[in-house]
Every structure is written in C-alpha cells, then in structure tokens.
Amino acid sequence: MATIAGMLATSARRCPDRVALIFGERRYTYGELDRAVNRAAHALAAAGLGKGDRIALMSGNSDGFGIACYAALRLGALVVPVDPASVAPEVRYVLADSEASLLVFGAGAEEVVGKLGEQPSLIGGPIALGPVGAFPATPPERP
C-alpha cells in the first residue's frame, strides 16, 4: 500500500529535478525535499521517535512544517498539529491528551514553549525548526 511518505520517495527517484515545493522564494526539487525529509527523519529517530509514536508540530505555514510532517510519516509516527497561536495551557493540554513523544516548534513559539515546564509524555526537550526547516545536526540530549 502506498503511503504519503513513500509517494515522495518515489517521486524523488522518478523526477528528482522537478520542483516539488515552493515556499516564499525557496524552491525544493523532489530530490532536495526527499533529502531534507531524510535528514529530519534521522534527527527525529535519534531523538527517540518511532513507529506509532506521536509528534506534536507547532508551526505556522512553513517549509519546515512540511518537512517535519513528512519526516514523522516516514518513521510511521502520528502527527498532532498544534495551533501556533496557542497559549501554554492549551499546548500542555494537547501534549498530555495526545501523549505526544516529541514537540517540534517553529519560529514565534519560543516564548510559549519556554512556559510549558516539564511534560511527562515527552521523551526529550522540544526541537526548534531552523529557518528553512533544517533540523539540528545532532538531536537534543534525552533526559
């Protein structure tokens, strides 16, 4: 059965130089997008995310959100979108109710994320998306 993440990999093999995603001035070919998703998937896996786990993604519309979403799906994880306009108590509720293992957040959410405190379901600290969806070369330390 085809999956969304699998369809991206197939498209990257078939037409690696065709434009797959445009965000602002940034254009990703299928090959570039697939490589970015692979890097993100490796970082998420190294942080402990795996098949059946839930990942909370708190970001506005961005290339990073799409990359993180594809990366989670590639690992077999479930994506829990979190409204980037949420306040800390709302995010705490979503994390607890969904039992998310990781929280990945985009620009503008730093203040809210800083007010969350310890979240029992999280296996590691929150992960910040880079300016173009780049994940850190090394994942954050696990507690």
Phi, psi and omega in degrees: 000134180286144176242164178299314180295323178293324178295324177296314180299319178296316179296324179294325177287319185284320184216069186298336184262359179280141180293129181251327186214134174237125176226111184061233179273350185273131176241133176247130170281168177301321179297314179296317180296316179298319178293320178296319178295319178298316178299315180295319179298319178296318179295318179293320178295319178295333177279355175110001181281137180214187182302130178086346177287163177248139177237126177272125179247114182245094183202149171287184177299122180198162174295325180298322178298313180298318179296315179296321180296310177301319181298316179297315180296323179298329178276353183084016179274163178259135182264129176247100179290138179239127180302123181293348177270003181294152173262165187308313180300325178292319180293318177304316180298313181299316180298315181292314183294322181275344186058042179297139178274329181224153172238121175246131185228153181259181180303140179095348182260001185302317183296314179296314181299322178295338180267001185288326186073190182288135178243115186304327184282340184285134180270351179202177179288163177301148181248126179272135173286142176282179184299331176236035176083010180286132175271156180298149179299323175240134181291163179295156177299139174274142182292000000 
